Amino acid sequence: MASGRDAANRTLCGCVQFVADLQLSASDQRMAAEFFAEPHQAQEIRQSDSGRHEAFWTRYKAFAGQAEELCAGY
């Protein structure tokens, strides 16, 4: 809701959070939340050679795809 985007609404945010709770650990959610404050960090993690970052990015992409699919109507 704090993003200031026109499409932001409680129902959409709730849906995305629901999917995040299903797909991502609390640690993954904290890391993903940092992208909003520091967008370049997403690029750094995506391009990282770290196995931990690669595994996170795989989970994050799966979450994003499922959130897009399930929450598209909100």
TORKOL-4160 file (C-alpha; in steps of 0.2 Angstrom, whole numbers, padded with zeros to 4 digits, m for minus):
74
<pt num="1" X="0000" Y="0000" Z="0000"/>
<pt num="2" X="0015" Y="0012" Z="0004"/>
<pt num="3" X="0021" Y="0010" Z="m0014"/>
<pt num="4" X="0010" Y="0024" Z="m0020"/>
<pt num="5" X="0005" Y="0014" Z="m0036"/>
<pt num="6" X="m0013" Y="0017" Z="m0043"/>
<pt num="7" X="m0016" Y="m0002" Z="m0043"/>
<pt num="8" X="m0012" Y="m0004" Z="m0025"/>
<pt num="9" X="m0027" Y="m0010" Z="m0014"/>
<pt num="10" X="m0029" Y="m0020" Z="0001"/>
<pt num="11" X="m0036" Y="m0035" Z="m0008"/>
<pt num="12" X="m0022" Y="m0036" Z="m0020"/>
<pt num="13" X="m0009" Y="m0033" Z="m0006"/>
<pt num="14" X="m0018" Y="m0047" Z="0004"/>
<pt num="15" X="m0017" Y="m0059" Z="m0010"/>
<pt num="16" X="0001" Y="m0056" Z="m0014"/>
<pt num="17" X="0005" Y="m0058" Z="0005"/>
<pt num="18" X="m0005" Y="m0074" Z="0005"/>
<pt num="19" X="0005" Y="m0081" Z="m0009"/>
<pt num="20" X="0021" Y="m0075" Z="m0001"/>
<pt num="21" X="0017" Y="m0084" Z="0015"/>
<pt num="22" X="0014" Y="m0100" Z="0005"/>
<pt num="23" X="0029" Y="m0099" Z="m0006"/>
<pt num="24" X="0043" Y="m0089" Z="0004"/>
<pt num="25" X="0051" Y="m0091" Z="0021"/>
<pt num="26" X="0051" Y="m0076" Z="0033"/>
<pt num="27" X="0070" Y="m0074" Z="0028"/>
<pt num="28" X="0065" Y="m0074" Z="0009"/>
<pt num="29" X="0051" Y="m0061" Z="0012"/>
<pt num="30" X="0063" Y="m0050" Z="0022"/>
<pt num="31" X="0076" Y="m0051" Z="0008"/>
<pt num="32" X="0062" Y="m0048" Z="m0006"/>
<pt num="33" X="0056" Y="m0033" Z="0004"/>
<pt num="34" X="0073" Y="m0025" Z="0004"/>
<pt num="35" X="0071" Y="m0023" Z="m0015"/>
<pt num="36" X="0058" Y="m0010" Z="m0013"/>
<pt num="37" X="0070" Y="0001" Z="m0003"/>
<pt num="38" X="0085" Y="m0004" Z="m0014"/>
<pt num="39" X="0079" Y="m0010" Z="m0031"/>
<pt num="40" X="0097" Y="m0012" Z="m0037"/>
<pt num="41" X="0099" Y="m0026" Z="m0024"/>
<pt num="42" X="0087" Y="m0037" Z="m0034"/>
<pt num="43" X="0099" Y="m0036" Z="m0049"/>
<pt num="44" X="0114" Y="m0040" Z="m0038"/>
<pt num="45" X="0106" Y="m0055" Z="m0031"/>
<pt num="46" X="0100" Y="m0061" Z="m0048"/>
<pt num="47" X="0117" Y="m0060" Z="m0055"/>
<pt num="48" X="0126" Y="m0067" Z="m0040"/>
<pt num="49" X="0137" Y="m0082" Z="m0041"/>
<pt num="50" X="0131" Y="m0087" Z="m0023"/>
<pt num="51" X="0122" Y="m0104" Z="m0022"/>
<pt num="52" X="0111" Y="m0096" Z="m0008"/>
<pt num="53" X="0106" Y="m0081" Z="m0019"/>
<pt num="54" X="0103" Y="m0093" Z="m0034"/>
<pt num="55" X="0091" Y="m0103" Z="m0024"/>
<pt num="56" X="0082" Y="m0088" Z="m0017"/>
<pt num="57" X="0080" Y="m0081" Z="m0035"/>
<pt num="58" X="0072" Y="m0097" Z="m0040"/>
<pt num="59" X="0060" Y="m0097" Z="m0026"/>
<pt num="60" X="0057" Y="m0078" Z="m0029"/>
<pt num="61" X="0053" Y="m0081" Z="m0047"/>
<pt num="62" X="0041" Y="m0095" Z="m0043"/>
<pt num="63" X="0032" Y="m0084" Z="m0030"/>
<pt num="64" X="0031" Y="m0069" Z="m0042"/>
<pt num="65" X="0023" Y="m0081" Z="m0056"/>
<pt num="66" X="0011" Y="m0088" Z="m0044"/>
<pt num="67" X="0006" Y="m0071" Z="m0037"/>
<pt num="68" X="0004" Y="m0064" Z="m0054"/>
<pt num="69" X="m0007" Y="m0079" Z="m0059"/>
<pt num="70" X="m0018" Y="m0079" Z="m0043"/>
<pt num="71" X="m0019" Y="m0061" Z="m0039"/>
<pt num="72" X="m0022" Y="m0054" Z="m0057"/>
<pt num="73" X="m0040" Y="m0050" Z="m0055"/>
<pt num="74" X="m0038" Y="m0039" Z="m0040"/>
